[in-house]
Amino acid sequence: MSSVTPRTSRMRPLPLSGHLRLGRPSEIWFKPALSVVAAVAPPNLTLLALGRLDLAVYTMAGSLCALYAHNRPYAARALTLVRVVLGMLGGLAVALVAASLTTNAVVLVTVGALLAAVQKALCDATRIGPPGNVIFTFVSSASLFAPQTPGQVPAHLALAAAAGAWSWIVGMAPGLLRPHGPERRATAHALSAAAVFAETGAAAARAGAAAAVHTAWQSLLSTGSASRRALARLVVRAEVALAAPDDTDPERLRAWARELRGTRRVPIPDDLGGTADELLGVEAELASPRRPLRRRLGPLAPIALRTALGCALAGYVSLALGVGRPYWALVTAASLYQANVTLTWRRGVQRVIGNLLGVLLFAAIAPLAHLNQLALVLCGLVLNFGAEALISRNYWLGSVCVTPMALLITEFARHQEPAALMADRVVDTLIGALVGFVAAIVVTNRRAGDRLDHALAAADRARERAARLLAAEHDEPGARESARRALAAALVELRATADAAAGEWWQRALPEERVLRAEQAGHRTLAATVRRQGRHTSEGART
């Protein structure tokens, strides 16, 4: 069917407004903010006491790992943080070895650009979540230009590893108090999103609720059995609200969500009995093989190429203009690349405005930070907290704190002239944003349309399987629920793929009507499976 889609290219106008609008803060904005302070403070203060604050650039590599995985249940978070630390150490090792072997700035920029592309592809393929590849690229790019000898590399990596181990402890510590907090929040978000859809009936609200329900199920996949059954009942209730919004009481869903966000016992819906079949479906999904990483990396090749080209060109232009820190231009370019050109443009505007305001903030706090090294460290900690507390409101707002923090880090080794630092930062920001965006336009992502075709085919297959099991008189326990999970996931992926493709330039026209029909048919099938499960559950409760 996709073969008849006209292959006309199109270019959407870039939006000029709305980039600075502030959103609601994340429910857990304080967790990454406090975690990064707890992870950064002990290593930096220890080095300060030893008179070796110049080594903080290496411990910061491990400390910044504390920014990741805050939305993941603790069983999954433990493994994710190990992978983050290992990934950080891998990028740092490549950077330090390169820095120890050559001082040729062109070679170092090239290495940094290739590292940035690999980090972008791996973070997107594994869906590591915020802050994504930017922190990895910031650390590895800065380390490329740190004076280094081969004999120093092992000790510097050991410092980063020690700080990374401390970050793992910081990230896991809240589990001692609320071991099921992340999955409770995910379930609460699914209930709240379902309540919004039940009230409004809007297509966007339905897509958001479906994504939230899918995320909640994914969260339950990685939790222990102690909380899974109770929370699964509530996620099923959110699914029922999606299937029958007119028969749903939104306030009831919100009341359950409020209880989950607190410390009370998990509420039990009195109109929904056991969830054995749902849990069998979850177990079946958990046991099913996942797509290998190689297949997930394939579709990301255009984004990786954009990143490599944009970062390299930004660094080369910075060198040609004689700017002292080309890695700032490289990192700016790396931070731009989102799912499509339109989102990349939006991020570029936010980055430039946030960085320019951040330079002004640095000018204001520099006299205080330069009082002594303790003041320097404390100012850095405050900015770390501010960046993570504000960035969920809007990227530019967090950048206002990130920029002076990055400038202060350069002074851990030695005092530098503020005016020169600020000038370099402004020039590199503008170079990185401009050159990076040009690279996004030049490297077209024609695979976006192909990915949409694959997502449509996957959604059709998932719907047909769910419909076939729905029509069957008898099926294997949990098979219908597993098919429902797969269909819900396919619909969420279809919407995300369609949104990404819609903002991409220079590609064939998208099959928008076919996407709409696939979504409508898929949600009808989902509603039918939920209604049938509700009948079976009621019958089981009566017996």
KEDOGU-457510 format. One record per residue (C-alpha): x, y, z. Coordinates in pm, whole numbers, plus 50000, padded with zeros to 5 digits. Layout:
N
XYZ ...
***
This chain:
543
500005000050000 502855023650079 504305019349731 501615041549581 502355070049816 503475100149612 507175107449656 506895145249660 509325164749873 508105191750108 509485217350345 507445229650639 507935265150765 509945267151084 507945279451385 509015313051522 506995314251842 506325292652145 509915281952197 510275299152534 506915289652680 507335274353025 505705241053102 504825225153430 507795212353627 508395175153635 506765157053926 510195146154044 512215176953944 513885177054284 515205141354253 517775146953976 518535181354122 519325167654467 520995136454327 523495155554117 524405177554417 524835146554636 526975130154367 529145160354286 529705175354632 531745147854810 534315142654531 534755180054470 535045188854837 537495160154892 539685172154605 539445207654741 540665195655081 543575177654912 544455208154708 543795189954378 540655206354250 542225204553903 541255167453902 537555175453942 537105174453564 537575136753587 535415130353891 532675151353731 532485125253456 531365099153707 529305122853920 527105134053630 525935098053585 523585105253876 521395125053635 520095093653465 517335067753516 515245085953777 511995074153620 513005037553615 512055012053883 514995003654104 515564968753965 515954983653616 517705014753745 520524994453897 521454979353561 520825011553367 523155031553591 525885005353551 525565008953173 525615046953200 528805046153408 530465021653171 529415042552872 530785073853036 534075056553114 534315043352759 533905077752603 536275093152856 538905066252790 538845072852414 539095110252472 541965107952721 543965083952507 543495106552203 544535136852407 547635118652529 548685108752177 548205141251989 547665178452040 546495184051682 543225202851729 541755191251395 542325154851488 540835160151833 537745177151693 537315148251449 537555122851731 535065143151934 532585144551645 532765106951589 532325100751961 529315124151965 527705104951678 528215071351849 526885084952178 523815099752009 523005067351827 523465045352134 521435068052363 518575069652113 518655032452039 518615022552406 516145050352496 518225059552796 516085090152860 517055125252965 519585140852964 520475117752676 523735120052487 524575156152576 526275148252908 528385120552751 529455143952471 530165172752709 532495151152918 534345134052633 534725165952424 536085186452714 538495158252804 539925158352452 541465192252520 542735185152872 546555181952880 547315145052917 550095119252909 549585081852852 550775074453206 548075096653359 545145080453181 544615050453418 544585072253730 542175097153576 539855069053468 540025054853820 538855088353959 535925088453719 535085052353805 535115059654179 532795089354131 530605068053906 530295041554177 529235068754422 526675080954168 525245045754149 524805045954527 523175080354517 520795069154241 519755037754426 519535052554777 515905065254754 514795029254705 515465023055073 512565046155160 510155040754868 511165008854689 508185010454452 508075048154400 508865049354025 506225023853922 503685040554149 504355073753976 504075057753632 500735042253725 499525075353872 500455093153549 498525067353346 495435072753562 495705110753537 496165109653160 493195086253124 491115110453332 491995138953094 490915118152795 487675107852967 486885144653020 487905158952685 487735130052439 490425147652233 492605127351998 495785142652144 494605133552495 493935097852382 497425094952232 498965108852550 496945085352769 497825055452554 501505064252581 501215068452958 499465034652994 502145018252781 504865034152993 503175021653309 503114986053177 506764988853079 507515000653431 505694970653576 507764947653355 510834956253560 509344956153909 509254929254171 506114908254214 505304924554549 503784955554391 503064943954039 499624928354095 498134957854288 499434983654042 498384962453743 494754965053857 494955002853835 496685002853497 493914980353365 491425005453505 493165032753304 492825010452997 489115006353067 488825044353078 490415046252732 488005019952601 484855034752757 485455071352847 481745079052876 481385053253153 484405065953345 484515088753647 487595110853595 487635122453956 487865086854075 490905081153856 492495112853991 491795102154349 493615069254289 496485088454129 496785111154435 496915081254667 499675065454459 501775097054470 501695096454847 502795069455087 499445052355139 498695016655045 497955010154679 494185014954628 492184985254502 489334992554256 486134976654387 484734971754037 487674952153902 488634918454035 491764897653979 494404905453721 495884871253668 495434872453290 496944907353267 499964895753464 500294865153244 500334888652947 503014909853111 505114878953186 504714867552824 505924901452701 508814900852945 509874866652817 509584875852447 512864883252267 513734920052218 514984934951895 518784932851885 520664965451928 521994963251571 518474965251429 517584994451654 520695013351544 520015009551171 517225035451140 519295060451337 522075062651078 520895096450934 520745112051282 524215098451364 525575112151035 524025146051107 525655146151448 529095136451317 529025161751033 527525190151236 529885185651532 532955182551312 532125213351103 531255233651412 534605224951568 536525232351246 534855266451205 535625274651567 539275265651510 539395286151192 538115316551380 540745311851650 538355304351935 540195288352225 537695260752309 536285244551994 534685216952199 532025241952313 530905245951953 530985208151913 528825202452221 526365229452113 525895212251778 525495178151946 522815191752179 520605203151890 519755170551718 516265158451792 513895134851612 513425158051313 514465191351163 511585210851317 512415199251670 516115205251602 515315241351507 513315245351827 516155231652039 518625254551861 516625285751946 516315274652307 520005266452331 521165299952195 518875320652416 519655299952726 523415301752667 523435339152606 521455345352925 523745320853104 526795341053001 525185371653161 524525351553477 528185340953482 529225377353462 527065384253768 528335355453983 531995354953872 533145379754142 531605357654411 532995325354264 536485340554244 536675348354616 538325314454678 538125278354562 535465269154818 533205296454678 533935282854329 532835247754428 529725259954612 528645281554318 529025251354093 526805230554322 524095257254327 524165259053947 524005221153922 520865221354134 519345250353941 519955234353604 518175202053694 515395219753883 514575242753590 515275222653276 511985203453294 510135236853262 511915244452935 515325235752795 516385272252764 515695278653131 517945250153240 520635262252998 520765295153186 522335275753475 524235250153266 526265276853085 527845293953389 528395259853546 530405248853240 532375281253255 533175276253623 534365240453562 537055253853331 538395273753628 538845243753855 542345239253713 543325276153709 541805310753726 540895325353385 539885359253258 536055361353267 535765383852961 537715359552742 535705330052870 532405347552799 533485358352451 534575323152359 531315308752488 529135332952291 531035327651967 531085289752006 527375288952088 526485308151772 528855287351559 527595254351696 523925263751659 524265277251306 526555250651164 524725222951347 521375233051206 522775236050854 524045200150887 520555189150990 519155203950670 521905190250446 521755154450580 518215144650492 516475117050682 514555099750406 514335069050626 511665086950830 509045077450572 510295041550558 510145038950936 506545051050922 505715023750669 507264997650899 505375011751199 502105010051004 502774974050906 503624964951266 500434981351394 498354962751135 499924929451232 499424935951602 495784945751546 495084914751336 496604892051601 494624908451880 491414906351676 492034869651597 492524860951964 489524882052055 487334861851821 488644828351945 486504809452195 489504795952383 493104807252388 496244801652587 496124819452926 497594853952894 497824852752514 495054878252462 496544901752716 500004897852565 498514906552225 496834936752380 500154948652523 501784944152183 499004963252005 499164991852256 502944993852212 502604993351832 500095022051840 502325042752066 505285036351836 503165045051531 502155078751677 505745086951780 507065077051435 504365097251257 505085128051469 508815124951402 508295120851027 505885150351014 508615174451121 511255161450878 512175179650555 512775167550202 510915134750201 507935119550026 504445129350133 503315110050438 500315086150434 498465106550695 495045091850619 496385056650646 497965065050982 494655078851106 492745047850992 495305024651150 495095043151480 491305043051481 491085005951399 493764997551655 492065016751935 488705000451850 490334966351882 491994976452207 488654988252343 487034955052249 489724934852426 489424956252738 485644953052743 485874915252702 488454912952979 486194933853200 483344909153146 485574879453223 486884896353535 483394904253661 482304868353603 485374855853789 484674879254079 481064867054106 482124830754108 
***
